[in-house]
Amino acid sequence: MAAEKKTSPNVESRLRHNILKMPQEVYAASGIVINGRRLKSFVFTTDLAIIRNCDADAVFAVYPFTPQQAISEALIKASYIPVFCGVGGGTTHGVRTLNLARDVESQGAMGVVLNSPISDLNLLAVSRVVDIPVIITVTKEDTNIQSRIDSGASILNVACSTDTPRVVAKIREQFPDVPIIASGGKTGESISATIAAGANAITYTPPSPAVLFKEMMEKYRE
């Protein structure tokens, strides 16, 4: 007879019980084991208040400006959970991405993230200067995945909007063993579809603090 699955004990502090929780559908993913730690959920934010008050397994710290060491240092120091830092790919490339990758590794980042415009040569150079996983973002179906892997990508991050599950399924068919993180969308159904397509882990974009605070204020007004 199979052993009965036991419910994990849940311990919360008196004041911090109202944290932002990842969608339950995320936990159906296999996860990606990085240096002994299994990661299934990545919260896509640079908001320290959310990072300190969520139950995600890791942080995806990518933002629409050139990466800055002061920002990555603050996020890594303040976070309870591992941080994966964006180090360029679009606006930022070349030698600067190498320096940023080295810096965030020394600050304690668990991995670096490069955006899709980065060249294979630049990707290869980054992969050779750090000893942490290099994540490459995939935004188009016609991306040469083999070339990205050959250039040192450790993990794929598929972000193709509503086409994400289909692109994940296509990649998974051709590369059954490559680790895949993917954007799961806003609903449980879309997250489940992305996992079913072959994603090992999910990035989740949380509501903004303004939205979360609005919900709290509406409860206060009742």
N, C-alpha and C positions, 0 to 999 in steps of 0.2 A: 504494500500500500504506500502510495506517495505521501511524503511528509506534508502536513497541513501548512499552508503558507500563513505566516504570522504577520499581523499588522505591526509596523514599526512604531515604537513609542514616539510621541510628539511632545516636545518640550518647548514652551514659549515663555518669553519674559512678560512681566506685567504690562509693559508699555509698548512692546514691539510686536504684538500679535497681528497688527493690521498691515502686514507686509504685502508687497506686490507678488502674487503667485503666478508662476508659469502655467499655461494651459495644461490640463492633465493629459491631453493627447500626446504631448511631447514625450512622456515617459514610456511610450510604446516603442520608441526608437532604440536601436542597439547601443548607441553611444559610440564614442571614439575614445580609446584608452591612450592617454598621453602621459608618459612617465609614471604609469601606475594609477592614474586618476581617470575614471570614466566620466566623460562629459556628454550630456544629452541636450542640454538647453544653454543657449548663449543669448544673453540679453543685449540687444543692439542699442547702446546708449553711452553717452559720456556724462550723464547727469549723476553726480556723486550721491545725491539724496536717494535716487532710485537704486544705484549700485549697492548702497549700504542697507537698503530695505527691500530686497527681493530674494527669491529662493532659486534663482538661476544657478547653473553649475559654473558658468564663466561669463566674462564680459567681452563683447565685441566692440572695442573702442575705435571706431572709424568715424570720421567726421569730414564735412565738405570744405575743409581748409587745408593748407599745407601742414603736415604734422609738426608738432613742436615738442621738444623734450620736456618743457615745464609742464605741459598738459599730461603727457604720459607718466611722468614721475608722480604727479599728484594723484592720478587715478590708481596707479599701482600701489602706492603707499596707503591709500585710504580704503582699498577694496579688501573685503574678506575672501574673495574668490579669485581664481586666476584671471588674468587680463591678457587679451590678444590685441596688440596695437597695430593700427594702420601706419604704414611707413612710406606711403606714396603709391605711384602707379600712373596717375594722370597728370596733374599739375606738377607734382614732385617726382623726379626720376633721376637717373644717373648716380653720381657719387653721393649726392645727398641721401638717397635711399639707403646706401650702404652705411653711412654714418648714423642715420636714424635707427637702423636695425641693430647696429652694435650698441647704441645707447640704450634702447629699450630692453635689450637682453641684459645689460649690466644693471638696469633698474629693477629687473625681476619679472619681466613679461614672460608668459608661458609660450607665446608665439607671435609671429609678425604676419600682417595681412597686407597684400599688394593688390591694387585695383587692376581691372582688366586691361587698361591701355599699356601696361608695362611690357617692355620687350622681353623676349626670351633671354637675350644676353644679360639684361639687367636683373631678371629673375635669377638666372644662374649665379650671377655675382653675389646677390644677397644670400642665396642658399649656401654659398661657400664661406661667408664671413660670420655666420651665426650657427650656434649649436642648438637652436630651438626650431620647432616646425615652421615652415613657410607656407602660408595659405594664399592661394591665388583665386581671385574672384572671376567667375565665369558669368558673363552677361549676355552672350549670344550663342545660339545653337551651333553655329559653324566654327566655334572655337576649336583649334587644334589641340585636343586634350593630350595626346601623346607627346607633342612638343613641349607642353607645359610640364608634364611629368618628367620628361628627359632633362628639362632645364632646372629641376630641383624642387618643384612644388611637392610638398608633403601631403597637403589636403586641398580639395577643391571646395570653393564656396560658391554655390550656384544661386544667382540672384537674377532671375529672368522674369520677374513680375508674375503674371498669371500663367505664363508658360513654364514656370519652374518645375512642376511635377513631370511634364512631358520631357523636358531637357534632362532632368535627373534620370528618368527611365532610360533614355537613349544612352547616356553616359554609363549607367550601371550595366546595360546590356553589353557594351563594348569593354568595360573595365570593371569586372565583378569585384575586385578587391580594393579599389581606390577609396580612401576615406572621403565622404561627401558630407559637408554641412550645406544646408539650404534654407532659404527664407520660407517660412511656413505660412505667411499670410496672417489674417486677423481672426480667422474662425477655426474651430476645432476640426471641421470638415476639411478645410484646406491643409491643415497641419497633418491630419491623418493621410490625406491623399499624397502628400509629399513624402511621408515616411514609407507608405506603401510602394511608391515609385522607386525607392532605394536609398533615400537619405539616411545617414547614420545619426545625424544631429540636426537641430533646428535653431535658426536665429529668430528671435522674437522681438519685434519693435514694441515697446510698452507704450501705454498712453502717456501723454505729456503730464508733468506735474500740475499744470493748470487744469487739465481734465480731471485728474485724480482729486485735486483740491475742490473742484466744483461739486463732485459727487459727495465729498465729505460735508461741504457747506449745506447742500440740500438736505442731508440727514439732520444737521444741526437745526434747520429751520422747521422740521416736522413737529 
